[in-house]
Amino acid sequence: NYFQKNRCKRYNSVIYATTKDAKTLTDGPAIFLTDNPAKVANFCLKSADIPTSVLENMLQDMRGNDKIQCHLDRLKRELNNLDGGNKEKDKSDKRKSEKETQNIKKKEIESNMKGLYSKLKCIQLNQEYIPNSNSHKRKWKAEDIKNTFMCDLDQDIIEKILFLRVENTWKLLLMMGIGVFQNHECVQYSELMKKLASDQKLYLIIASSDYIYGTNYQFCHGYISKDLENMSQEKTIQAFGRIGRSNAQHDYSIRLRSDLFIR
């Protein structure tokens, strides 16, 4: 009775992980387990409240880059075909003439590719929308919390993200440090996310409950969505086991979206 009467609520809310509640995610990455990763991902992007004009400009630049990338891919294929033809060891005059023509064509393609590369736009998300960056913490009055965790994505990784053949929504989320594990057609996207997750460079991973099997990635905070209420007791315990296994000095939390898990 004493502890029931004297306990106090630690946080008013924790679900707005991209805005006011980002400060509650400390010391290391978080995972959000759900049956519908895309739905949770869209909620994260929507709640980030990126102005429509900023979002539209970024998406427009991404679409422009996608068109240029398609053109570059076609030119690369042409270049590879030319290089393949040059490997034939035929020293006849006819072959030499063809080779000279191919070299001229090759230089022309390389020149076109150089021009296209120069047209690619550098796209960066304002720090204000990257959870727990200095600008983000100022905006949400969390500057006094020193152990908040944010993603660690350098410019090289951002460039890799922008060249991925996935929907721009996933690119935007990844630039915020949020990786979404679901069945993506783009193998490169999945591989990059696995690498970033393994290196603990992502802020938040959104995945189905099956993600907990076959991975040893460690997390400081974990959400279990309401739509997993029918998850077995064994699987629930497996999910809990992904939290708090790295450093005894860190803060850890398991955030259950339904009390049914506790019961």
C-alpha positions in Angstrom: 0.0 0.0 0.0 2.8 2.4 0.9 4.5 2.0 -2.5 1.2 2.1 -4.4 0.4 5.5 -2.8 3.9 7.0 -3.1 5.0 6.0 -6.6 5.1 8.8 -9.2 4.8 8.7 -12.9 8.2 9.0 -14.5 7.0 10.2 -17.9 3.7 11.7 -19.0 4.1 10.0 -22.4 6.7 8.1 -24.4 5.0 7.4 -27.7 6.1 10.6 -29.5 9.6 9.3 -30.2 10.4 11.8 -32.9 9.3 14.9 -31.0 8.6 15.7 -27.3 9.3 12.2 -26.0 12.7 11.7 -27.8 14.4 12.8 -24.6 13.2 9.7 -22.8 15.3 7.5 -25.2 18.7 7.6 -23.6 22.1 5.8 -23.7 21.4 3.6 -26.7 19.0 2.7 -29.6 15.4 1.7 -29.2 13.2 -1.0 -30.9 9.5 -0.8 -31.6 7.9 -4.2 -32.2 4.6 -4.2 -34.1 2.6 -6.3 -36.5 2.4 -3.3 -38.8 5.8 -1.6 -39.1 4.7 0.6 -42.0 1.8 2.0 -40.0 4.1 2.9 -37.0 6.7 4.3 -39.4 4.1 6.6 -41.0 3.0 7.7 -37.5 6.6 8.6 -36.6 7.0 10.6 -39.8 3.7 12.4 -39.4 4.3 13.2 -35.7 7.7 14.6 -36.6 5.6 17.5 -38.0 8.1 18.4 -40.8 6.5 21.4 -42.6 4.7 20.5 -45.9 6.9 22.9 -47.8 10.2 21.4 -46.5 8.9 17.9 -47.0 7.7 18.7 -50.6 11.0 20.3 -51.5 13.0 17.4 -50.2 10.8 14.9 -52.0 11.0 16.9 -55.2 14.8 16.9 -55.0 14.7 13.1 -54.3 12.5 12.5 -57.3 14.8 14.6 -59.4 17.8 12.6 -58.2 15.9 9.3 -58.8 15.5 10.3 -62.5 19.1 11.2 -62.8 20.1 7.9 -61.1 18.0 5.9 -63.6 19.8 7.7 -66.5 23.2 7.0 -64.8 22.3 3.3 -64.4 21.5 3.1 -68.1 24.8 4.8 -69.0 26.7 2.5 -66.6 25.3 -0.6 -68.4 26.3 0.8 -71.7 29.8 1.5 -70.4 30.0 -2.1 -69.0 29.0 -3.5 -72.4 31.7 -1.5 -74.1 34.3 -2.6 -71.6 33.2 -6.2 -72.2 33.7 -5.8 -75.9 37.2 -4.4 -75.5 38.4 -7.5 -73.8 38.4 -9.4 -77.1 41.9 -9.8 -78.4 41.5 -9.3 -82.1 44.3 -7.2 -83.8 42.7 -6.9 -87.2 42.3 -3.5 -88.8 38.6 -3.8 -88.6 38.7 -4.6 -84.9 41.1 -1.6 -84.3 38.7 0.7 -86.0 35.8 -0.6 -83.9 37.9 -0.2 -80.8 38.6 3.4 -81.7 34.9 4.0 -82.2 34.2 2.3 -78.8 36.8 4.5 -77.1 35.1 7.7 -78.5 31.7 6.4 -77.4 33.2 5.5 -74.0 34.6 9.0 -73.5 31.2 10.5 -74.6 29.4 8.3 -72.0 31.8 9.2 -69.3 31.4 12.9 -70.1 27.6 12.6 -69.9 27.9 10.7 -66.6 30.1 13.5 -65.2 27.5 16.1 -66.2 24.7 14.1 -64.6 26.6 13.6 -61.4 27.1 17.4 -61.2 23.3 17.8 -61.4 22.6 15.6 -58.4 21.3 17.7 -55.5 22.7 17.4 -52.0 19.8 16.6 -49.7 20.1 17.0 -46.0 17.4 16.9 -43.3 17.4 19.9 -41.0 18.8 18.9 -37.6 15.7 20.2 -36.0 13.9 17.1 -37.2 16.6 14.6 -36.2 15.6 13.2 -32.8 17.9 14.3 -29.9 20.2 16.4 -32.1 21.2 19.7 -30.4 18.6 21.7 -32.5 15.9 19.1 -31.8 16.6 19.2 -28.0 16.5 23.1 -28.0 13.1 22.9 -29.8 11.7 20.4 -27.3 13.4 21.9 -24.2 15.5 18.9 -23.4 18.9 20.5 -23.3 19.5 19.6 -19.6 19.3 15.9 -20.4 22.9 14.8 -21.2 22.5 11.1 -22.0 19.9 11.3 -24.8 20.7 9.1 -27.7 20.7 10.1 -31.4 21.6 8.4 -34.7 25.1 8.6 -36.0 24.9 8.9 -39.8 27.8 10.6 -41.6 27.6 12.2 -45.1 28.8 9.0 -46.8 25.9 7.0 -45.3 23.4 9.8 -46.2 24.6 9.6 -49.8 24.2 5.8 -49.8 20.6 6.2 -48.5 19.7 8.7 -51.2 20.9 6.3 -54.0 18.8 3.4 -52.7 15.9 2.1 -54.8 13.2 2.5 -52.2 10.3 4.8 -51.5 11.3 8.3 -50.5 9.4 7.8 -47.2 11.9 5.1 -46.1 14.8 7.4 -47.1 13.4 10.2 -45.0 12.9 8.0 -42.0 16.4 6.6 -42.4 17.8 10.1 -42.5 16.1 10.7 -39.1 17.8 7.6 -37.8 14.7 5.3 -38.1 15.0 2.0 -39.8 11.9 0.0 -40.8 12.4 -3.8 -41.1 9.8 -5.3 -43.4 9.8 -7.1 -46.7 11.6 -4.6 -48.9 12.3 -5.3 -52.6 15.5 -3.4 -52.3 18.2 -5.8 -50.9 20.7 -2.9 -50.5 18.2 -1.1 -48.1 17.9 -4.1 -45.9 21.6 -4.8 -45.9 22.4 -1.1 -45.0 19.8 -1.2 -42.2 21.3 -4.4 -40.7 24.8 -2.9 -40.8 23.6 0.4 -39.2 21.6 -1.6 -36.6 24.6 -3.8 -35.8 26.9 -0.7 -35.4 24.2 0.9 -33.2 24.0 3.9 -35.5 20.2 4.0 -35.8 18.1 5.8 -33.2 15.0 3.6 -33.6 14.2 0.3 -35.3 10.6 -0.6 -36.2 10.1 -4.3 -36.9 7.7 -7.2 -36.6 8.0 -9.5 -33.5 9.9 -12.1 -35.7 12.8 -9.7 -35.8 13.8 -10.7 -32.2 14.8 -14.2 -33.4 18.2 -14.6 -35.0 19.7 -11.3 -34.0 21.9 -10.2 -31.1 21.5 -6.5 -31.5 21.2 -4.9 -28.1 18.7 -2.1 -27.2 18.3 0.3 -24.3 14.5 0.8 -24.8 11.8 -1.3 -26.3 8.2 -0.7 -27.3 5.7 -3.5 -27.7 2.7 -2.5 -29.7 -1.0 -3.1 -28.8 -1.4 -5.2 -32.0 0.9 -7.9 -30.5 -1.5 -8.7 -27.6 -1.9 -12.2 -28.9 1.9 -12.8 -28.8 2.8 -15.9 -26.7 4.3 -15.6 -23.3 7.6 -17.1 -24.5 7.9 -14.7 -27.4 7.1 -11.7 -25.1 9.9 -12.8 -22.8 12.2 -13.1 -25.8 11.3 -9.5 -26.7 12.1 -8.3 -23.2 15.5 -10.1 -23.4 16.6 -7.7 -26.2 16.6 -4.8 -23.7 19.4 -3.9 -21.2 22.2 -6.4 -21.9 25.1 -4.1 -22.6 26.1 -1.7 -19.8 24.9 -1.7 -16.2 25.3 2.1 -16.0 22.7 2.8 -18.7 19.0 3.5 -18.4 16.7 0.9 -19.8 13.0 0.6 -20.2 10.4 -1.8 -21.6 7.3 0.2 -22.8 4.2 -1.9 -23.1 1.4 -0.4 -25.1 -1.1 -2.7 -23.3 -1.3 -3.9 -19.7 -2.3 -7.3 -21.0 1.4 -8.1 -21.5 2.0 -7.7 -17.8 -0.9 -9.8 -16.8 
